[in-house]
Amino acid sequence: MLIRTGDTVKVIAGADKGVQSRVIKIDRQTGKAIVEGVAKVYKHVKRSQKHPQGGRLNREMPVQLSNLQHVCASCGKATRLGARFLDDGAKERFCKKCGASAGQMSPAHKSHEKK
C-alpha cells in the first residue's frame, strides 16, 4: 500500500467515482482510507453537553484502498505508484506514467547502495 496520508487521490469505483480529494487518515489493518468529502453519511447525535443542539452530523466513512488511485503532482494524471531504490540506497515512491518521484519511503541503507 503506497498511498499515504496527505496524498491526492482519485476515486475509481463507488458512488463518488471520479472525485479527486486528499487522504485524511489510513487504516492499514483494514485496508481502508478516509478521504476528504468522499463517502459522506449522516450520523444522528443525541443532545448532550458536547452537542447541545443534537441532530445530524455529516461524516466521511472509510473507502477501500483498492478503489483509490494516486494523482501524480507532476503529470496530473491518476496513476499507479511503484517503489525503487536510489543510488544512495534510499527507497522512494514514483509515478508509473511519468517516472517522477512521489516522496521518500525509507532513508539510505548501505545494503541497497549502488556501487
N, CA, C and O atoms as CSV, one atom per row, in Angstrom:
chain,resi,resn,atom,element,x,y,z
A,1,MET,N,N,0.848,-1.181,0.000
A,1,MET,CA,C,0.000,0.000,0.000
A,1,MET,C,C,0.888,1.237,0.000
A,1,MET,O,O,1.475,1.587,1.024
A,2,LEU,N,N,0.982,1.881,-1.123
A,2,LEU,CA,C,1.890,3.010,-1.246
A,2,LEU,C,C,1.195,4.362,-1.053
A,2,LEU,O,O,1.862,5.397,-1.043
A,3,ILE,N,N,-0.119,4.370,-0.902
A,3,ILE,CA,C,-0.836,5.626,-0.660
A,3,ILE,C,C,-0.631,6.017,0.789
A,3,ILE,O,O,-0.688,5.177,1.687
A,4,ARG,N,N,-0.389,7.318,1.010
A,4,ARG,CA,C,-0.122,7.834,2.350
A,4,ARG,C,C,-1.082,8.956,2.706
A,4,ARG,O,O,-1.788,9.485,1.848
A,5,THR,N,N,-1.098,9.310,3.983
A,5,THR,CA,C,-1.889,10.441,4.453
A,5,THR,C,C,-1.376,11.718,3.801
A,5,THR,O,O,-0.168,11.952,3.749
A,6,GLY,N,N,-2.293,12.541,3.305
A,6,GLY,CA,C,-1.923,13.790,2.657
A,6,GLY,C,C,-1.826,13.698,1.144
A,6,GLY,O,O,-1.749,14.731,0.479
A,7,ASP,N,N,-1.826,12.494,0.575
A,7,ASP,CA,C,-1.777,12.318,-0.875
A,7,ASP,C,C,-3.092,12.742,-1.514
A,7,ASP,O,O,-4.155,12.648,-0.901
A,8,THR,N,N,-3.001,13.208,-2.749
A,8,THR,CA,C,-4.197,13.479,-3.534
A,8,THR,C,C,-4.542,12.204,-4.288
A,8,THR,O,O,-3.696,11.628,-4.972
A,9,VAL,N,N,-5.797,11.766,-4.157
A,9,VAL,CA,C,-6.231,10.534,-4.796
A,9,VAL,C,C,-7.492,10.777,-5.610
A,9,VAL,O,O,-8.201,11.763,-5.412
A,10,LYS,N,N,-7.759,9.852,-6.536
A,10,LYS,CA,C,-8.976,9.874,-7.337
A,10,LYS,C,C,-9.749,8.607,-7.019
A,10,LYS,O,O,-9.175,7.519,-6.973
A,11,VAL,N,N,-11.057,8.744,-6.797
A,11,VAL,CA,C,-11.912,7.593,-6.524
A,11,VAL,C,C,-12.253,6.945,-7.861
A,11,VAL,O,O,-12.773,7.611,-8.756
A,12,ILE,N,N,-11.963,5.642,-8.008
A,12,ILE,CA,C,-12.169,4.968,-9.290
A,12,ILE,C,C,-13.362,4.021,-9.271
A,12,ILE,O,O,-13.692,3.436,-10.302
A,13,ALA,N,N,-14.019,3.855,-8.116
A,13,ALA,CA,C,-15.195,2.989,-8.030
A,13,ALA,C,C,-16.093,3.454,-6.898
A,13,ALA,O,O,-15.626,4.050,-5.927
A,14,GLY,N,N,-17.368,3.181,-7.026
A,14,GLY,CA,C,-18.314,3.516,-5.981
A,14,GLY,C,C,-19.164,4.723,-6.336
A,14,GLY,O,O,-19.126,5.210,-7.466
A,15,ALA,N,N,-19.932,5.204,-5.367
A,15,ALA,CA,C,-20.870,6.298,-5.580
A,15,ALA,C,C,-20.166,7.614,-5.908
A,15,ALA,O,O,-20.716,8.441,-6.635
A,16,ASP,N,N,-18.967,7.817,-5.385
A,16,ASP,CA,C,-18.223,9.064,-5.599
A,16,ASP,C,C,-17.161,8.917,-6.687
A,16,ASP,O,O,-16.130,9.588,-6.636
A,17,LYS,N,N,-17.398,8.060,-7.658
A,17,LYS,CA,C,-16.433,7.802,-8.726
A,17,LYS,C,C,-16.074,9.092,-9.465
A,17,LYS,O,O,-16.947,9.874,-9.841
A,18,GLY,N,N,-14.753,9.298,-9.666
A,18,GLY,CA,C,-14.269,10.467,-10.391
A,18,GLY,C,C,-13.865,11.638,-9.513
A,18,GLY,O,O,-13.286,12.602,-10.015
A,19,VAL,N,N,-14.153,11.587,-8.223
A,19,VAL,CA,C,-13.837,12.682,-7.310
A,19,VAL,C,C,-12.353,12.642,-6.938
A,19,VAL,O,O,-11.823,11.582,-6.608
A,20,GLN,N,N,-11.685,13.800,-6.993
A,20,GLN,CA,C,-10.296,13.919,-6.543
A,20,GLN,C,C,-10.284,14.655,-5.222
A,20,GLN,O,O,-10.907,15.708,-5.091
A,21,SER,N,N,-9.585,14.116,-4.245
A,21,SER,CA,C,-9.504,14.746,-2.934
A,21,SER,C,C,-8.272,14.251,-2.187
A,21,SER,O,O,-7.488,13.458,-2.708
A,22,ARG,N,N,-8.117,14.735,-0.951
A,22,ARG,CA,C,-6.943,14.457,-0.131
A,22,ARG,C,C,-7.255,13.376,0.891
A,22,ARG,O,O,-8.361,13.321,1.430
A,23,VAL,N,N,-6.272,12.510,1.158
A,23,VAL,CA,C,-6.422,11.447,2.149
A,23,VAL,C,C,-6.213,12.040,3.544
A,23,VAL,O,O,-5.202,12.692,3.803
A,24,ILE,N,N,-7.168,11.812,4.431
A,24,ILE,CA,C,-7.091,12.325,5.800
A,24,ILE,C,C,-6.425,11.314,6.725
A,24,ILE,O,O,-5.559,11.666,7.526
A,25,LYS,N,N,-6.842,10.045,6.605
A,25,LYS,CA,C,-6.354,9.013,7.523
A,25,LYS,C,C,-6.363,7.664,6.815
A,25,LYS,O,O,-7.224,7.407,5.973
A,26,ILE,N,N,-5.409,6.803,7.155
A,26,ILE,CA,C,-5.342,5.457,6.571
A,26,ILE,C,C,-5.303,4.425,7.696
A,26,ILE,O,O,-4.568,4.577,8.672
A,27,ASP,N,N,-6.106,3.377,7.540
A,27,ASP,CA,C,-6.085,2.250,8.471
A,27,ASP,C,C,-5.499,1.055,7.729
A,27,ASP,O,O,-6.187,0.440,6.915
A,28,ARG,N,N,-4.254,0.721,7.994
A,28,ARG,CA,C,-3.545,-0.337,7.279
A,28,ARG,C,C,-4.086,-1.727,7.634
A,28,ARG,O,O,-4.005,-2.646,6.819
A,29,GLN,N,N,-4.636,-1.888,8.845
A,29,GLN,CA,C,-5.169,-3.189,9.262
A,29,GLN,C,C,-6.359,-3.608,8.402
A,29,GLN,O,O,-6.454,-4.762,7.986
A,30,THR,N,N,-7.270,-2.663,8.137
A,30,THR,CA,C,-8.468,-2.979,7.366
A,30,THR,C,C,-8.310,-2.667,5.883
A,30,THR,O,O,-9.151,-3.069,5.080
A,31,GLY,N,N,-7.240,-1.952,5.501
A,31,GLY,CA,C,-7.017,-1.604,4.108
A,31,GLY,C,C,-7.960,-0.525,3.613
A,31,GLY,O,O,-8.384,-0.539,2.458
A,32,LYS,N,N,-8.290,0.422,4.504
A,32,LYS,CA,C,-9.223,1.483,4.152
A,32,LYS,C,C,-8.631,2.854,4.451
A,32,LYS,O,O,-7.710,2.991,5.256
A,33,ALA,N,N,-9.184,3.868,3.780
A,33,ALA,CA,C,-8.725,5.240,3.968
A,33,ALA,C,C,-9.932,6.160,4.085
A,33,ALA,O,O,-10.983,5.907,3.495
A,34,ILE,N,N,-9.768,7.226,4.853
A,34,ILE,CA,C,-10.797,8.259,4.935
A,34,ILE,C,C,-10.341,9.401,4.038
A,34,ILE,O,O,-9.270,9.976,4.236
A,35,VAL,N,N,-11.172,9.720,3.046
A,35,VAL,CA,C,-10.845,10.731,2.056
A,35,VAL,C,C,-11.782,11.920,2.259
A,35,VAL,O,O,-12.982,11.750,2.473
A,36,GLU,N,N,-11.220,13.118,2.190
A,36,GLU,CA,C,-11.956,14.346,2.430
A,36,GLU,C,C,-13.120,14.508,1.444
A,36,GLU,O,O,-12.900,14.559,0.234
A,37,GLY,N,N,-14.357,14.590,1.956
A,37,GLY,CA,C,-15.530,14.832,1.131
A,37,GLY,C,C,-16.055,13.631,0.369
A,37,GLY,O,O,-16.932,13.787,-0.481
A,38,VAL,N,N,-15.549,12.438,0.643
A,38,VAL,CA,C,-15.965,11.230,-0.075
A,38,VAL,C,C,-16.664,10.286,0.897
A,38,VAL,O,O,-16.274,10.189,2.061
A,39,ALA,N,N,-17.700,9.590,0.422
A,39,ALA,CA,C,-18.473,8.615,1.210
A,39,ALA,C,C,-19.062,9.281,2.454
A,39,ALA,O,O,-18.917,8.773,3.566
A,40,LYS,N,N,-19.728,10.421,2.255
A,40,LYS,CA,C,-20.330,11.140,3.382
A,40,LYS,C,C,-21.627,10.473,3.819
A,40,LYS,O,O,-22.431,10.044,2.990
A,41,VAL,N,N,-21.818,10.392,5.120
A,41,VAL,CA,C,-23.036,9.841,5.704
A,41,VAL,C,C,-23.504,10.783,6.810
A,41,VAL,O,O,-22.746,11.632,7.281
A,42,TYR,N,N,-24.749,10.624,7.214
A,42,TYR,CA,C,-25.279,11.379,8.345
A,42,TYR,C,C,-25.170,10.527,9.595
A,42,TYR,O,O,-25.556,9.358,9.598
A,43,LYS,N,N,-24.644,11.117,10.656
A,43,LYS,CA,C,-24.598,10.453,11.955
A,43,LYS,C,C,-25.574,11.187,12.855
A,43,LYS,O,O,-25.420,12.386,13.090
A,44,HIS,N,N,-26.561,10.495,13.352
A,44,HIS,CA,C,-27.579,11.108,14.209
A,44,HIS,C,C,-27.047,11.165,15.634
A,44,HIS,O,O,-26.652,10.149,16.207
A,45,VAL,N,N,-27.043,12.384,16.203
A,45,VAL,CA,C,-26.448,12.605,17.516
A,45,VAL,C,C,-27.515,13.094,18.488
A,45,VAL,O,O,-28.265,14.029,18.203
A,46,LYS,N,N,-27.560,12.447,19.622
A,46,LYS,CA,C,-28.481,12.848,20.679
A,46,LYS,C,C,-27.948,14.102,21.362
A,46,LYS,O,O,-26.738,14.324,21.375
A,47,ARG,N,N,-28.819,14.917,21.924
A,47,ARG,CA,C,-28.369,16.122,22.620
A,47,ARG,C,C,-27.516,15.746,23.828
A,47,ARG,O,O,-27.842,14.825,24.578
A,48,SER,N,N,-26.412,16.481,24.000
A,48,SER,CA,C,-25.522,16.258,25.139
A,48,SER,C,C,-24.781,17.562,25.410
A,48,SER,O,O,-25.027,18.566,24.742
A,49,GLN,N,N,-23.883,17.553,26.378
A,49,GLN,CA,C,-23.096,18.760,26.651
A,49,GLN,C,C,-22.168,19.066,25.493
A,49,GLN,O,O,-21.932,20.232,25.174
A,50,LYS,N,N,-21.640,18.032,24.863
A,50,LYS,CA,C,-20.745,18.223,23.735
A,50,LYS,C,C,-21.500,18.739,22.508
A,50,LYS,O,O,-21.002,19.605,21.789
A,51,HIS,N,N,-22.700,18.208,22.271
A,51,HIS,CA,C,-23.546,18.626,21.151
A,51,HIS,C,C,-24.889,19.088,21.707
A,51,HIS,O,O,-25.850,18.319,21.700
A,52,PRO,N,N,-24.978,20.333,22.191
A,52,PRO,CA,C,-26.213,20.791,22.828
A,52,PRO,C,C,-27.407,20.850,21.874
A,52,PRO,O,O,-28.551,20.709,22.304
A,53,GLN,N,N,-27.148,21.054,20.596
A,53,GLN,CA,C,-28.226,21.136,19.611
A,53,GLN,C,C,-28.724,19.743,19.216
A,53,GLN,O,O,-29.915,19.550,18.970
A,54,GLY,N,N,-27.790,18.762,19.159
A,54,GLY,CA,C,-28.147,17.431,18.672
A,54,GLY,C,C,-28.337,17.471,17.168
A,54,GLY,O,O,-27.888,18.416,16.519
A,55,GLY,N,N,-28.985,16.478,16.604
A,55,GLY,CA,C,-29.300,16.486,15.183
A,55,GLY,C,C,-28.420,15.559,14.371
A,55,GLY,O,O,-27.955,14.529,14.861
A,56,ARG,N,N,-28.190,15.951,13.083
A,56,ARG,CA,C,-27.450,15.108,12.148
A,56,ARG,C,C,-26.097,15.744,11.835
A,56,ARG,O,O,-26.022,16.922,11.485
A,57,LEU,N,N,-25.043,14.965,11.964
A,57,LEU,CA,C,-23.698,15.423,11.628
A,57,LEU,C,C,-23.247,14.754,10.330
A,57,LEU,O,O,-23.476,13.560,10.137
A,58,ASN,N,N,-22.611,15.513,9.443
A,58,ASN,CA,C,-22.008,14.950,8.238
A,58,ASN,C,C,-20.663,14.351,8.601
A,58,ASN,O,O,-19.892,14.953,9.349
A,59,ARG,N,N,-20.375,13.156,8.068
A,59,ARG,CA,C,-19.134,12.487,8.416
A,59,ARG,C,C,-18.664,11.641,7.243
A,59,ARG,O,O,-19.484,11.075,6.519
A,60,GLU,N,N,-17.339,11.548,7.047
A,60,GLU,CA,C,-16.784,10.708,5.994
A,60,GLU,C,C,-16.581,9.289,6.526
A,60,GLU,O,O,-16.127,9.092,7.653
A,61,MET,N,N,-16.923,8.320,5.705
A,61,MET,CA,C,-16.721,6.922,6.061
A,61,MET,C,C,-15.504,6.380,5.298
A,61,MET,O,O,-15.131,6.933,4.264
A,62,PRO,N,N,-14.888,5.312,5.795
A,62,PRO,CA,C,-13.707,4.748,5.125
A,62,PRO,C,C,-14.029,4.185,3.741
A,62,PRO,O,O,-15.117,3.661,3.500
A,63,VAL,N,N,-13.050,4.309,2.838
A,63,VAL,CA,C,-13.149,3.801,1.473
A,63,VAL,C,C,-12.044,2.770,1.294
A,63,VAL,O,O,-10.928,2.957,1.780
A,64,GLN,N,N,-12.353,1.683,0.597
A,64,GLN,CA,C,-11.357,0.649,0.336
A,64,GLN,C,C,-10.195,1.227,-0.481
A,64,GLN,O,O,-10.425,1.975,-1.431
A,65,LEU,N,N,-8.958,0.890,-0.123
A,65,LEU,CA,C,-7.784,1.421,-0.824
A,65,LEU,C,C,-7.737,0.988,-2.287
A,65,LEU,O,O,-7.156,1.683,-3.121
A,66,SER,N,N,-8.343,-0.153,-2.604
A,66,SER,CA,C,-8.361,-0.611,-3.991
A,66,SER,C,C,-9.243,0.273,-4.866
A,66,SER,O,O,-9.140,0.213,-6.091
A,67,ASN,N,N,-10.100,1.084,-4.271
A,67,ASN,CA,C,-10.974,1.986,-5.019
A,67,ASN,C,C,-10.369,3.377,-5.180
A,67,ASN,O,O,-11.040,4.291,-5.660
A,68,LEU,N,N,-9.109,3.546,-4.785
A,68,LEU,CA,C,-8.430,4.838,-4.876
A,68,LEU,C,C,-7.210,4.713,-5.780
A,68,LEU,O,O,-6.552,3.673,-5.825
A,69,GLN,N,N,-6.923,5.799,-6.500
A,69,GLN,CA,C,-5.743,5.831,-7.349
A,69,GLN,C,C,-5.009,7.141,-7.099
A,69,GLN,O,O,-5.629,8.204,-7.066
A,70,HIS,N,N,-3.711,7.072,-6.925
A,70,HIS,CA,C,-2.886,8.241,-6.638
A,70,HIS,C,C,-2.869,9.191,-7.828
A,70,HIS,O,O,-2.783,8.750,-8.974
A,71,VAL,N,N,-2.950,10.505,-7.561
A,71,VAL,CA,C,-2.853,11.514,-8.621
A,71,VAL,C,C,-1.464,12.120,-8.554
A,71,VAL,O,O,-1.082,12.703,-7.539
A,72,CYS,N,N,-0.703,11.982,-9.643
A,72,CYS,CA,C,0.679,12.460,-9.704
A,72,CYS,C,C,0.709,13.983,-9.679
A,72,CYS,O,O,-0.080,14.633,-10.364
A,73,ALA,N,N,1.610,14.547,-8.899
A,73,ALA,CA,C,1.727,16.006,-8.794
A,73,ALA,C,C,2.359,16.612,-10.041
A,73,ALA,O,O,2.051,17.749,-10.396
A,74,SER,N,N,3.246,15.861,-10.716
A,74,SER,CA,C,3.936,16.444,-11.872
A,74,SER,C,C,3.143,16.294,-13.171
A,74,SER,O,O,3.052,17.249,-13.942
A,75,CYS,N,N,2.564,15.110,-13.431
A,75,CYS,CA,C,1.825,14.942,-14.693
A,75,CYS,C,C,0.328,15.177,-14.530
A,75,CYS,O,O,-0.370,15.372,-15.525
A,76,GLY,N,N,-0.186,15.164,-13.291
A,76,GLY,CA,C,-1.592,15.454,-13.026
A,76,GLY,C,C,-2.553,14.333,-13.371
A,76,GLY,O,O,-3.764,14.554,-13.389
A,77,LYS,N,N,-2.049,13.132,-13.646
A,77,LYS,CA,C,-2.897,12.009,-14.016
A,77,LYS,C,C,-3.010,11.019,-12.865
A,77,LYS,O,O,-2.111,10.905,-12.033
A,78,ALA,N,N,-4.138,10.301,-12.834
A,78,ALA,CA,C,-4.308,9.226,-11.864
A,78,ALA,C,C,-3.458,8.052,-12.331
A,78,ALA,O,O,-3.572,7.606,-13.473
A,79,THR,N,N,-2.611,7.559,-11.447
A,79,THR,CA,C,-1.651,6.533,-11.844
A,79,THR,C,C,-1.358,5.580,-10.692
A,79,THR,O,O,-1.699,5.842,-9.538
A,80,ARG,N,N,-0.722,4.473,-11.036
A,80,ARG,CA,C,-0.234,3.561,-10.006
A,80,ARG,C,C,1.107,4.077,-9.503
A,80,ARG,O,O,1.779,4.856,-10.178
A,81,LEU,N,N,1.482,3.636,-8.323
A,81,LEU,CA,C,2.778,4.002,-7.752
A,81,LEU,C,C,3.673,2.776,-7.721
A,81,LEU,O,O,3.207,1.650,-7.551
A,82,GLY,N,N,4.968,3.016,-7.887
A,82,GLY,CA,C,5.953,1.964,-7.774
A,82,GLY,C,C,6.972,2.343,-6.719
A,82,GLY,O,O,6.993,3.483,-6.253
A,83,ALA,N,N,7.811,1.403,-6.342
A,83,ALA,CA,C,8.871,1.657,-5.368
A,83,ALA,C,C,10.205,1.300,-6.015
A,83,ALA,O,O,10.320,0.289,-6.708
A,84,ARG,N,N,11.206,2.139,-5.782
A,84,ARG,CA,C,12.540,1.877,-6.339
A,84,ARG,C,C,13.601,2.383,-5.371
A,84,ARG,O,O,13.341,3.216,-4.502
A,85,PHE,N,N,14.821,1.842,-5.555
A,85,PHE,CA,C,15.949,2.277,-4.749
A,85,PHE,C,C,16.752,3.299,-5.536
A,85,PHE,O,O,16.980,3.132,-6.734
A,86,LEU,N,N,17.180,4.355,-4.859
A,86,LEU,CA,C,18.028,5.375,-5.470
A,86,LEU,C,C,19.485,4.937,-5.380
A,86,LEU,O,O,19.790,3.918,-4.760
A,87,ASP,N,N,20.387,5.703,-5.999
A,87,ASP,CA,C,21.809,5.353,-6.000
A,87,ASP,C,C,22.408,5.315,-4.601
A,87,ASP,O,O,23.306,4.517,-4.333
A,88,ASP,N,N,21.919,6.171,-3.704
A,88,ASP,CA,C,22.470,6.206,-2.342
A,88,ASP,C,C,21.864,5.145,-1.426
A,88,ASP,O,O,22.268,5.039,-0.268
A,89,GLY,N,N,20.903,4.356,-1.918
A,89,GLY,CA,C,20.298,3.287,-1.124
A,89,GLY,C,C,18.966,3.659,-0.510
A,89,GLY,O,O,18.363,2.828,0.169
A,90,ALA,N,N,18.477,4.881,-0.720
A,90,ALA,CA,C,17.184,5.293,-0.195
A,90,ALA,C,C,16.071,4.726,-1.072
A,90,ALA,O,O,16.252,4.540,-2.275
A,91,LYS,N,N,14.925,4.453,-0.464
A,91,LYS,CA,C,13.791,3.904,-1.196
A,91,LYS,C,C,12.753,5.003,-1.391
A,91,LYS,O,O,12.449,5.745,-0.457
A,92,GLU,N,N,12.206,5.111,-2.610
A,92,GLU,CA,C,11.221,6.157,-2.893
A,92,GLU,C,C,10.033,5.605,-3.670
A,92,GLU,O,O,10.127,4.567,-4.324
A,93,ARG,N,N,8.903,6.326,-3.585
A,93,ARG,CA,C,7.736,6.027,-4.405
A,93,ARG,C,C,7.863,6.823,-5.699
A,93,ARG,O,O,8.415,7.923,-5.694
A,94,PHE,N,N,7.357,6.277,-6.813
A,94,PHE,CA,C,7.420,7.016,-8.062
A,94,PHE,C,C,6.183,6.745,-8.910
A,94,PHE,O,O,5.535,5.706,-8.784
A,95,CYS,N,N,5.874,7.708,-9.780
A,95,CYS,CA,C,4.746,7.627,-10.701
A,95,CYS,C,C,5.092,6.651,-11.818
A,95,CYS,O,O,6.157,6.763,-12.425
A,96,LYS,N,N,4.207,5.694,-12.099
A,96,LYS,CA,C,4.452,4.702,-13.146
A,96,LYS,C,C,4.303,5.287,-14.545
A,96,LYS,O,O,4.831,4.725,-15.504
A,97,LYS,N,N,3.584,6.422,-14.682
A,97,LYS,CA,C,3.377,7.014,-16.002
A,97,LYS,C,C,4.528,7.911,-16.426
A,97,LYS,O,O,5.028,7.796,-17.545
A,98,CYS,N,N,4.963,8.830,-15.515
A,98,CYS,CA,C,5.992,9.790,-15.917
A,98,CYS,C,C,7.340,9.554,-15.233
A,98,CYS,O,O,8.339,10.157,-15.622
A,99,GLY,N,N,7.381,8.686,-14.222
A,99,GLY,CA,C,8.630,8.376,-13.542
A,99,GLY,C,C,9.051,9.377,-12.488
A,99,GLY,O,O,10.143,9.257,-11.933
A,100,ALA,N,N,8.206,10.372,-12.190
A,100,ALA,CA,C,8.547,11.392,-11.191
A,100,ALA,C,C,8.461,10.823,-9.781
A,100,ALA,O,O,7.667,9.923,-9.507
A,101,SER,N,N,9.277,11.354,-8.905
A,101,SER,CA,C,9.295,10.918,-7.516
A,101,SER,C,C,8.042,11.396,-6.790
A,101,SER,O,O,7.573,12.512,-7.010
A,102,ALA,N,N,7.501,10.530,-5.914
A,102,ALA,CA,C,6.320,10.879,-5.121
A,102,ALA,C,C,6.660,10.905,-3.635
A,102,ALA,O,O,5.763,10.867,-2.794
A,103,GLY,N,N,7.945,10.968,-3.307
A,103,GLY,CA,C,8.354,11.046,-1.912
A,103,GLY,C,C,9.157,9.838,-1.479
A,103,GLY,O,O,9.029,8.747,-2.035
A,104,GLN,N,N,9.986,10.058,-0.474
A,104,GLN,CA,C,10.877,9.019,0.024
A,104,GLN,C,C,10.136,8.113,0.999
A,104,GLN,O,O,9.323,8.582,1.795
A,105,MET,N,N,10.419,6.816,0.935
A,105,MET,CA,C,9.788,5.844,1.822
A,105,MET,C,C,10.676,5.484,3.010
A,105,MET,O,O,10.198,5.352,4.136
A,106,SER,N,N,11.990,5.326,2.743
A,106,SER,CA,C,12.907,4.977,3.817
A,106,SER,C,C,14.257,5.634,3.556
A,106,SER,O,O,14.598,5.921,2.409
A,107,PRO,N,N,15.024,5.874,4.613
A,107,PRO,CA,C,16.330,6.529,4.434
A,107,PRO,C,C,17.344,5.619,3.759
A,107,PRO,O,O,17.097,4.430,3.558
A,108,ALA,N,N,18.478,6.190,3.417
A,108,ALA,CA,C,19.545,5.456,2.729
A,108,ALA,C,C,20.041,4.302,3.590
A,108,ALA,O,O,20.155,4.418,4.810
A,109,HIS,N,N,20.337,3.165,2.915
A,109,HIS,CA,C,20.851,1.999,3.590
A,109,HIS,C,C,21.984,1.427,2.760
A,109,HIS,O,O,21.880,1.339,1.537
A,110,LYS,N,N,23.061,1.041,3.419
A,110,LYS,CA,C,24.265,0.598,2.712
A,110,LYS,C,C,24.030,-0.655,1.863
A,110,LYS,O,O,24.650,-0.806,0.810
A,111,SER,N,N,23.155,-1.542,2.298
A,111,SER,CA,C,22.960,-2.793,1.552
A,111,SER,C,C,22.293,-2.561,0.189
A,111,SER,O,O,22.432,-3.398,-0.702
A,112,HIS,N,N,21.578,-1.453,0.007
A,112,HIS,CA,C,20.921,-1.166,-1.270
A,112,HIS,C,C,21.647,-0.114,-2.092
A,112,HIS,O,O,21.162,0.316,-3.139
A,113,GLU,N,N,22.807,0.294,-1.610
A,113,GLU,CA,C,23.583,1.332,-2.312
A,113,GLU,C,C,24.178,0.763,-3.592
A,113,GLU,O,O,24.684,-0.360,-3.601
A,114,LYS,N,N,24.118,1.545,-4.681
A,114,LYS,CA,C,24.713,1.134,-5.954
A,114,LYS,C,C,26.173,1.551,-5.970
A,114,LYS,O,O,26.528,2.652,-5.549
A,115,LYS,N,N,27.008,0.654,-6.463
A,115,LYS,CA,C,28.452,0.941,-6.434
A,115,LYS,C,C,28.961,1.417,-7.753
A,115,LYS,O,O,30.151,1.699,-7.890
